[in-house]
Amino acid sequence: MNLKDTADCLAELGNETRLEIFRFLVKCGNKKVLVGDIKKEINIPNSTLSHHLSRLAKVGLILQEKEGRQIICQPQFNQLQGMIDFLLEECCEGESCLTKPKTCC
């Protein structure tokens, strides 16, 4: 991941609602989550949820797929890990770290 991609992801996660949605999806792991289940958890109108999901999908933090009449979402852990790796790329450069950075899933 590069500076621009990381900045784009962080900008989208800088919104409280999108961060809440993303954290909920991460908590669900690799399980496919119905948009209706996200709506119940976050308690926001469909149109607002759709807007936030499309912004997360645009930067690759989530994958949205249609299964029949349902829309499902999954967090993209590779994108999250890429963002974490970029942020930690030069961690403690020139010094030894006290703890080794934890990797995602």
C-alpha positions in Angstrom: 0.0 0.0 0.0 1.2 3.5 -0.7 0.7 6.9 1.0 -2.3 7.9 -1.1 -4.2 4.6 -0.6 -3.5 4.7 3.1 -4.7 8.3 3.3 -7.9 7.4 1.4 -8.6 4.5 3.7 -8.0 6.5 6.8 -10.2 9.4 5.5 -13.1 7.0 5.1 -12.5 5.5 8.5 -12.3 9.0 10.0 -16.1 9.1 9.9 -17.7 7.7 13.1 -20.5 5.8 11.3 -18.1 4.2 8.8 -15.7 3.3 11.6 -18.6 1.7 13.5 -19.7 -0.2 10.5 -16.2 -1.4 9.7 -15.5 -2.4 13.3 -18.7 -4.4 13.3 -17.7 -6.2 10.1 -14.2 -6.9 11.5 -15.8 -8.3 14.6 -17.8 -10.7 12.4 -14.5 -12.0 10.9 -14.6 -13.6 7.4 -18.3 -14.3 7.8 -20.5 -12.7 5.1 -22.9 -10.2 6.7 -26.2 -9.2 5.3 -26.7 -5.4 4.9 -29.9 -5.8 7.0 -27.9 -7.2 9.9 -25.5 -4.2 9.7 -28.6 -1.9 9.7 -29.9 -3.6 12.8 -26.6 -3.3 14.6 -25.8 0.3 13.6 -29.5 1.5 13.6 -29.3 3.9 10.6 -31.6 4.4 7.6 -31.0 2.3 4.5 -30.0 5.2 2.3 -27.5 6.4 4.8 -26.1 2.9 5.3 -25.8 2.4 1.5 -23.8 5.7 1.2 -21.4 4.6 4.0 -21.0 1.1 2.6 -20.2 2.4 -0.9 -17.5 4.7 0.5 -15.9 1.8 2.4 -16.1 -0.4 -0.7 -14.6 2.3 -3.0 -11.3 2.3 -1.0 -11.3 -1.5 -0.8 -12.0 -1.9 2.9 -15.1 -4.0 2.3 -16.4 -6.2 -0.5 -20.1 -6.0 -1.4 -21.7 -8.8 -3.3 -25.3 -9.5 -4.3 -26.6 -13.0 -3.5 -30.1 -13.2 -4.9 -32.0 -10.3 -3.5 -29.6 -9.8 -0.6 -26.5 -7.7 -0.4 -23.7 -9.1 1.7 -20.6 -7.4 3.0 -17.2 -8.7 4.1 -14.2 -6.8 5.5 -11.1 -7.0 3.3 -8.5 -7.9 5.8 -5.7 -7.8 3.2 -6.5 -4.1 2.7 -6.6 -3.5 6.5 -3.3 -5.3 6.9 -1.8 -3.3 4.0 -2.7 -0.1 5.8 -1.3 -1.4 9.1 1.9 -2.5 7.4 2.3 0.9 5.7 1.8 2.7 9.0 4.4 0.5 10.8 6.8 0.2 7.9 9.4 2.5 9.5 8.5 1.8 13.1 11.3 2.4 15.5 13.8 2.7 12.6 17.2 2.8 14.0 16.1 1.5 17.4 14.8 -1.9 18.5 11.1 -2.0 19.3 10.0 -2.9 22.8 7.2 -5.1 21.3 6.8 -6.6 17.9 3.8 -5.1 16.0 0.8 -7.4 15.9 -0.5 -8.5 12.5 -4.1 -8.6 11.5 -6.0 -11.9 11.1 
